[in-house]
Amino acid sequence: MKRYAVGLTGASGVIYGIALIGELLASGAEVHVIVSQAARLVMEQEEGLVPGQTAAQALEAMRSKPGLFFYDNNDITAPMASGSYVIDAMIIMPCTMSTLSALAHGSASNLMERAADVILKENRMLLVVPRETPLNKIHLRNMLMLAEAGAHIVPAMPAFYHHPQGLPDMVYFMVGKVMDLLKLPHQLFKRYGYE
Ligand SMILES: Cc1cc2nc3c(=O)[nH]c(=O)nc-3n(C[C@H](O)[C@H](O)[C@H](O)COP(=O)(O)O)c2cc1C
């Protein structure tokens, strides 16, 4: 069974990560989730995928699903803080510039940062989905530094060639791009050039 770690940070678009958690669970994987304090605040303000539902309610709705585990971001004694606990890949989606900076500089000052640092030192797969615009030179340098350390930088940049009909299509496009990198089969968006 695959085991993934998913980090939700306080960037706009926490629903991207919540939708990803649903797809990873549907693939039969175990999913270990860390939610930053800022993500909890942003989730209260942003849309879920169902009209009238907040992102926070969307996450709450899946809380009791089998295979889903939550961790306190201050709990640096959690299994993921050690390289001996095997995680197939970690995805931080969406990723703030603050967390991205901490990852690029190896600060490891909370569970999310430590778990990502462990993934890099163990040469496992780290996918970071940054969400910010415009980007300053610090953001750009940090992204390059993180890419050079082995992370995949997958900016939250939904496309339009698949003719999205609304918010879920745009969200699932990004989730599908992450699933592609994880080599997990999906039909979350219509691929360019396919009938
Ligand atoms: C409504 C709202 C939207 C935000 N959107 C972003 C964003 O898109 N990108 C970003 O880097 N920070 C964004 N922030 C700021 C982060 O939440 C803030 O820097 C926070 O300290 C990040 O903490 P974390 O990385 O531990 O989640 C947003 C904050 C709020 C309140």
Ligand as a Chemical Component Dictionary entry (heavy atoms), coordinates in Angstrom:
data_LIG
# 
_chem_comp.id                   LIG 
_chem_comp.type                 NON-POLYMER 
_chem_comp.pdbx_formal_charge   0 
_chem_comp.three_letter_code    LIG 
# 
loop_
_chem_comp_atom.comp_id 
_chem_comp_atom.atom_id 
_chem_comp_atom.alt_atom_id 
_chem_comp_atom.type_symbol 
_chem_comp_atom.charge 
_chem_comp_atom.model_Cartn_x 
_chem_comp_atom.model_Cartn_y 
_chem_comp_atom.model_Cartn_z 
_chem_comp_atom.pdbx_ordinal 
LIG C1  C1  C 0 -6.862 34.835 2.882  1  
LIG C2  C2  C 0 -5.372 34.616 2.828  2  
LIG C3  C3  C 0 -4.790 34.184 1.659  3  
LIG C4  C4  C 0 -3.414 33.979 1.589  4  
LIG N1  N1  N 0 -2.883 33.552 0.409  5  
LIG C5  C5  C 0 -1.554 33.324 0.318  6  
LIG C6  C6  C 0 -1.015 32.817 -0.902 7  
LIG O1  O1  O 0 -1.717 32.575 -1.884 8  
LIG N2  N2  N 0 0.311  32.581 -0.932 9  
LIG C7  C7  C 0 1.134  32.804 0.142  10 
LIG O2  O2  O 0 2.335  32.550 0.039  11 
LIG N3  N3  N 0 0.630  33.292 1.318  12 
LIG C8  C8  C 0 -0.689 33.545 1.429  13 
LIG N4  N4  N 0 -1.210 34.014 2.614  14 
LIG C9  C9  C 0 -0.302 34.324 3.730  15 
LIG C10 C10 C 0 0.064  33.083 4.549  16 
LIG O3  O3  O 0 -1.100 32.467 5.086  17 
LIG C11 C11 C 0 1.000  33.511 5.701  18 
LIG O4  O4  O 0 2.256  33.911 5.154  19 
LIG C12 C12 C 0 1.226  32.417 6.717  20 
LIG O5  O5  O 0 2.098  32.883 7.727  21 
LIG C13 C13 C 0 1.779  31.161 6.101  22 
LIG O6  O6  O 0 1.956  30.169 7.109  23 
LIG P1  P1  P 0 2.161  28.638 6.701  24 
LIG O7  O7  O 0 3.171  28.583 5.606  25 
LIG O8  O8  O 0 2.648  28.010 7.976  26 
LIG O9  O9  O 0 0.819  28.094 6.307  27 
LIG C14 C14 C 0 -2.589 34.219 2.714  28 
LIG C15 C15 C 0 -3.185 34.645 3.906  29 
LIG C16 C16 C 0 -4.557 34.844 3.964  30 
LIG C17 C17 C 0 -5.183 35.291 5.258  31 
# 
loop_
_chem_comp_bond.comp_id 
_chem_comp_bond.atom_id_1 
_chem_comp_bond.atom_id_2 
_chem_comp_bond.value_order 
_chem_comp_bond.pdbx_ordinal 
LIG C1  C2  SING 1  
LIG C2  C3  SING 2  
LIG C2  C16 DOUB 3  
LIG C3  C4  DOUB 4  
LIG C4  N1  SING 5  
LIG C4  C14 SING 6  
LIG N1  C5  DOUB 7  
LIG C5  C6  SING 8  
LIG C5  C8  SING 9  
LIG C6  O1  DOUB 10 
LIG C6  N2  SING 11 
LIG N2  C7  SING 12 
LIG C7  O2  DOUB 13 
LIG C7  N3  SING 14 
LIG N3  C8  DOUB 15 
LIG C8  N4  SING 16 
LIG N4  C9  SING 17 
LIG N4  C14 SING 18 
LIG C9  C10 SING 19 
LIG C10 O3  SING 20 
LIG C10 C11 SING 21 
LIG C11 O4  SING 22 
LIG C11 C12 SING 23 
LIG C12 O5  SING 24 
LIG C12 C13 SING 25 
LIG C13 O6  SING 26 
LIG O6  P1  SING 27 
LIG P1  O7  DOUB 28 
LIG P1  O8  SING 29 
LIG P1  O9  SING 30 
LIG C14 C15 DOUB 31 
LIG C15 C16 SING 32 
LIG C16 C17 SING 33 
# 
